[in-house]
Amino acid sequence: MPEHRIPHGTDAPGYGRAAVRALLGDEDARTEHVELIVSELVSNAVKYGPGEPLTLKLAHDEDGVVRGEVCDEGTPDPDLALADLGDPPAPGSTGGYGLHIVDLLASRWGVREGSTHVWFEVDPADRP
């Protein structure tokens, strides 16, 4: 899977979106959804990670599945239960929507056990 090193900082989500657009182009109906997934995951990695460059992996396989991974090389929080997202934030909240958005738009996603490595997949049937 092709790998992109993204500098840590406020421009990181833009680098992630550019990598998605380079892979899928404007013709794939899922481009905007994958861009949003990557933006949310990269933003979380910038916000909660250790400040090191991030790794973004993206691929589009022969079956049309888009696969991606974001890793910030941080220390995982064993108390964080990503499998149970709980309720979305209250209307008007300024944060806390990121993983709910990923959960809504990705066909599948998860966190590699014992890491801060988040993966996702978007199926071809999930075109908007």
For each residue, the residues with C-beta under 8 A, 3 or more apart:
1: 57 58 59 67 69
2: 23 57 58 59
3: 55 56 57
4: 15 16 19 55 56 57 58
5: 53 54 55
6: 12 15 16 42 53 54 55 56
7: 11 12 15 53
8: 12 46 49 51 52 53 54
9: 12 46
10: 46
11: 7 14 15
12: 6 7 8 9 15 16 42 43 45 46 54
13: 16 17 38 39 42 43 46
14: 11 17 18
15: 4 6 7 11 12 18 19 42 56
16: 4 6 12 13 19 20 35 38 39 41 42 56 70
17: 13 14 20 21 35 38 39
18: 14 15 21 22
19: 4 15 16 22 23 38 56 58
20: 16 17 23 24 31 34 35 38 58
21: 17 18 24 25 26 31 35
22: 18 19 25
23: 2 19 20 58 59 60 66
24: 20 21 27 28 30 31 34 60 66
25: 21 22 28 31
26: 21 31
27: 24 31
28: 24 25 31 127
29: 127 128
30: 24 33 34 66 122 124 126 127 128
31: 20 21 24 25 26 27 28 34 35
32: 35 36 128
33: 30 36 37 105 122 126 128
34: 20 24 30 31 37 38 66 68 105 122
35: 16 17 20 21 31 32 38 39
36: 32 33 39 40 101 105
37: 33 34 40 41 68 101 102 105 106 109 120 122
38: 13 16 17 19 20 34 35 41 42 56 58 68 70
39: 13 16 17 35 36 42 43
40: 36 37 43 44 97 98 99 101 102
41: 16 37 38 44 45 68 70 98 102 118 120
42: 6 12 13 15 16 38 39 45 46 54 56 70
43: 12 13 39 40 46 47 98
44: 40 41 47 48 98 99 118
45: 12 41 42 48 49 54 70 71 72 74 116
46: 8 9 10 12 13 42 43 49 54 72
47: 43 44
48: 44 45 72 74 116
49: 8 45 46 52 54 72 73 74 116
50: 72 73 74 75
51: 8
52: 8 49 72 73
53: 5 6 7 8
54: 5 6 8 12 42 45 46 49 70 71 72 73
55: 3 4 5 6 69 70 71 72 73
56: 3 4 6 15 16 19 38 42 68 69 70
57: 1 2 3 4 67 68 69
58: 1 2 4 19 20 23 38 66 67 68
59: 1 2 23 66 67 68
60: 23 24 64 65 66 67
61: 64 65 67
62:
63: 124
64: 60 61 123 124
65: 60 61 107 121 122 123 124
66: 23 24 30 34 58 59 60 121 122
67: 1 57 58 59 60 61 119 120 121
68: 34 37 38 41 56 57 58 59 119 120 121
69: 1 55 56 57 117 118 119 120
70: 16 38 41 42 45 54 55 56 117 118
71: 45 54 55 115 116 117 118
72: 45 46 48 49 50 52 54 55 116
73: 49 50 52 54 55 116
74: 45 48 49 50 116
75: 50 116
76: 80 111 114 115 116
77: 80
78:
79:
80: 76 77
81: 84
82: 85 99 110 111
83: 110
84: 81
85: 82 88 99 100 103
86:
87:
88: 85 96 97 100
89: 93 95 96 97 100
90: 93
91:
92:
93: 89 90 96 97
94:
95: 89 98
96: 88 89 93 100
97: 40 88 89 93 100 101
98: 40 41 43 44 95 101 102
99: 40 44 82 85 102 103
100: 85 88 89 96 97 103 104
101: 36 37 40 97 98 104 105
102: 37 40 41 98 99 105 106 109 118 120
103: 85 99 100 106 109
104: 100 101
105: 33 34 36 37 101 102 122 126
106: 37 102 103 109 120 121 122
107: 65 121 122 123 126
108: 120 121
109: 37 102 103 106 118 119 120 121
110: 82 83 118 119
111: 76 82 115 116 117 118 119
112: 115 117 118 119
113:
114: 76
115: 71 76 111 112
116: 45 48 49 71 72 73 74 75 76 111
117: 69 70 71 111 112
118: 41 44 69 70 71 102 109 110 111 112
119: 67 68 69 109 110 111 112
120: 37 41 67 68 69 102 106 108 109
121: 65 66 67 68 106 107 108 109
122: 30 33 34 37 65 66 105 106 107 126
123: 64 65 107 126
124: 30 63 64 65 127
125:
126: 30 33 105 107 122 123
127: 28 29 30 124
128: 29 30 32 33
